Structures are given as structure tokens and as C-alpha cells.
């Protein structure tokens, strides 16, 4: 299938990524993507931008970016899951101008617990109405039970991410390939859509989904459940387009 979008990328604003907003968007346009999501790490991640950065995102002229680069640009955030109750590290003021919201577990922000506790944290994040996508639910350092997570995503109309960065040979997340295979089998069972993202922290990673594609092929995952092939379908899950309804 043709991958039209990459909804999870970072710029220098995240503190440990290495290119500017313009450079990331230009790369997406150069390789033929129709949409890029710029999703900076939220404030609980060490070294990233503060809350006021997100409060001021209204300053970014989305229409200008679309006209200049010829692709859709979503300005969002990768929130940190900070507790087992759906808590994240931006308040409503910080999220007011976000187009897409990913919520992920990161060890600097949430200590791993038991399998049950980690599963509860993921489900609670899915239940959070501000969250669109559960980011990289693949790290073996956070053991989880995937069936209830997939069922929750289906029930609450949220997307599950397959993160290409997690699957790289030098990736630091444990057992990501094995965990994705388990998750994807449940996604097939419950007809739960996914989105494949690069989690790019450098321009050459934008739109690179090669390792994720390999896993999808290995489990014979249905293309109709991969929303990278349809901007319209993907939009229906995002905060920006939900607010228009």
C-alpha cells in the first residue's frame, strides 16, 4: 500500500531531535507524503519545551505551511502518560491549539508497574477524551495485556500506533516486534484500526516505515485497517477534525 502520512515526528523543540519545523515538513513533501504531524514531547519529558510553547501554537499559520509546502501539516503533541488514571502532562489550555494528540509511556515520566498496572495506564489514556492515538504500546519494559487495550481502543474510537522507531535494529524499546505481533493479531480479531508512524527525530527518518511494514506483512495485517492510506479516515480520529463536528 502507499503510505500517505506520518503523524508522529519531532523537531528541535523536543530537545533531543535535530531538525527544524521547516526541515521536517520539507522532507515530508520531498518524499511525497500528503500529511505530516509535528508532535513535540510534552513538558514532563526532560529537556523538551514548556507548557507555554503549546499554549502559543495558535501562532503557527497552518494554512501558510500547507500553501508553502503543498501538504497538510498537523501541529500536535506527544503527551506523557503520568499515572494509571489517564493523567497526562498538559492541561486544557496547553491542548487548546493541538490538531492531533498522541499519549505514550516514557520511563522518565512514568515508572513501570505490574502487567495489570501498565495495562490500566494504557486503557485509562485511551479513555481520556483528549487523546487520539496511543503511542508505541510496544515496550517490553512496560509489560501489558494487549487484548483489553485493543478492545478499549475499539470501544472509545482511538487509534493504536505501530512505531517504526521501536522496530529499528538499534531501537531501545524491548521486544517491540514480538509485542506488535500480539497486538496486531488482536487488532485483526476486533477490526481495530492502526496508524504507522516514524517517530522521526531526524529528517531522514520522516516517512520511513520499513520495519513496521515488515511486521504488518508477517502477520498478514489487512490494509483496510492501516489508516496511512486514507487521509479522510485518519482525520476522523484526530482532535482537529473531531472539534469541527
N, C-alpha and C positions, 0 to 999 in steps of 0.2 A: 504494500500500500504506500501511497505518497503521504509523507508527514508534512502537514501544512503549518504546524505551530510548535512552539517551545515556550511553555508558560512559566518556567522556573529558572531564572538566571539572576546573577548578582553583579553589581558594579563596585567601584572603589568605595562607594558609600558604606558597603558592608564591612569594610575594614580589612578583610582578608581575601578580597577579589581585586583584580588588577587592571581593569579597563573602565573607561567612562561610559556613561549612558549612550552617547552618540556612537561610540565604537561598537558597543554590543548591538545596537539597533542596525547599524550599517552592516555588520556581519550577517545578521539575520536576513536583511534584504539581499545581500550579495549571494547567499546560498539558496535563495528562492523561497524562503518562508513567507507566509502571509500574515503571521502574528508572532509577536514576542511578548512575553511577560517579564517585566523587571520587578523582582520580588526581594527587596533588601531584607536582611536579617533584622528582626525587631530588637528593641533595646536590651533585653536580658542577655543577649549573646555578647560576650566580651569583645570590645573593640569596634562594634558597629555604631551606627548613627543613633541619636537620641530620639525621644518621642516627638520633639518639635519638628524634626525632619519630616515625619509622617503627617503631622498636623498641617504642614505647609505644602503638601503635594498638590494643592489646587494651583500652585504657581506654574506647574508643568502644563504647557499647552499641548494637549493630546492631538488636537486637530492639526496643529503645525507639524508635529512629528510625523503624523500619518501622511501629510502632504509632502513633506521633505523627503521621506524615505520610501513612501509608497506601500507601507504595510501598517497593519493595525498594531498599536502599542498599548498594552495594559500596564498600568503602574500599580503595583501591589506590594505585598509584604509576605515574608515567611515568618509567621509568628512562632514563638516558642511555647510549647505546652509546659506549664509551670506547676501543675498539680494534677490530682486524679479526678478533679471535678469539672473539667472543661475550661479551667482557667488559662488565659493567655496573657502576653505581656504588652498589649496595647489596649487602651480604653476606647470608648466610643469616639471621643474627639480625635484620637490618633488614627482611627479607622475610617473617618468620615469620607476621605478622598481616595480610598483604595478601590481599584477596579476588580482585583482578584485577591483572595486570601488563602494562603497555604498555612497549615499548622503542623509542626513537626516536633519530634522529641530530639533534644540535643543534650548530651551529658553535662555540659557546663550549666545547663538550666534546669534539668530535672534528673534526679538520681534514679537509677533503675531500681525497680522493686521486684516483687514476685511476678510470676506469669499472670496471675489474676489481677494484680495491681496495675501492671503495664497495659493489659487488655482494657481495664476500666478507664485508664487515662486516655487511650485511643478512642474508645467509644464516647466518652464524655466530650472530647474535642469534636467528634463528628456531630454530636448533638448540639454543639454551640452554633447558634444561628448565624454568627458572623463568619464561620469557616466554610470555605468552598471545597477544599482539597485536603486530604490527609497526606502529608508529605513523607516520603521514603519510609513506609512502615515495614522495614526490611532488616533492621539492625539486630543481629543476634545478641547484642548486649542488652537489648530490651526484649526478652522472650515474650511472645504474645500468642494468644489463641486466635487464629485468623477467621474461623467461621463466624463467631459473633460480631467481629469487626466488619466483615463483608455484609452481613445481614443488617447491621446498623447503617452502613453507608447506603444500602438499597432503601431502607426504610426512610431515611432522612434526606435522600436525594443529594448525596455528596459523592465526589469523585475520589478514587484511590489512585495514588501516583505509583508508577514504575519509574524509578530514578536511575538514569543511565550511569551517573557518577558512582552510585553504590556498587555497580556491577563491574567497574573497571578493574583490571588485574591488580592495580596498586591501590584500590579502594580500601578504606579503613573500617567500613561497616562489616560486621561479622556475618558470614553465612547468608549474604543477601540473595544469591542465586537460588539456594535451596528454599529460603523463606518465600521468595516471589513465586516459585513453582507451587508451593502450597496455597498461597493467597490466590493465585490465578485460577487454580482448579475450583476454588470456592466461588470466584467471580463468574466462572463459566456456569457453575451449578445454579447460581442465583441471578444470572444475567445482569451482573453489576458492571457498569462501565468503568474504564480506567483512562488515565491520561499519561502518556510517556513524556518525561521532561529530562533535560540535560543536567540541570543544577549547575550550569556553567559558571565558573569563577574566572574564566579567561576566554577571549574571543574565539579561539579555535574549537572550544567545546560547544559553542552555540549550535543547536540543531543536531548534535551528534547523539544518535540514539542506537548505535550499532550493537551494543551489548544488550540493551533492552530488547531490541528486535530479535536477537538470537534466542532469548528466553521465551519470547512470545511464540516463536516458531517451534521451539522444543515442546511446548505444551499445547500446540495447535490452537492458539487462542483466537477466537472469532474476531475478524476485522471490524465487524459492526459494533463491537464493544470497545474499540480503541478510538477515542474521540479526536485524536490528532488529525483524522481525515476529514473532519467537518467543522468549520468554524461555527456554523449555526448551532450544531449540537453542543459544542464546547461552551459557547456563550450562555446557553440556557442554565448552566451550572454556576456562572460567575456572579459575584456581588454586583458588578456594574449593571448587568442586564436584568438581574432579579429586581433591582430597585426601580427599573422602568415599568414593571408590571403594575 
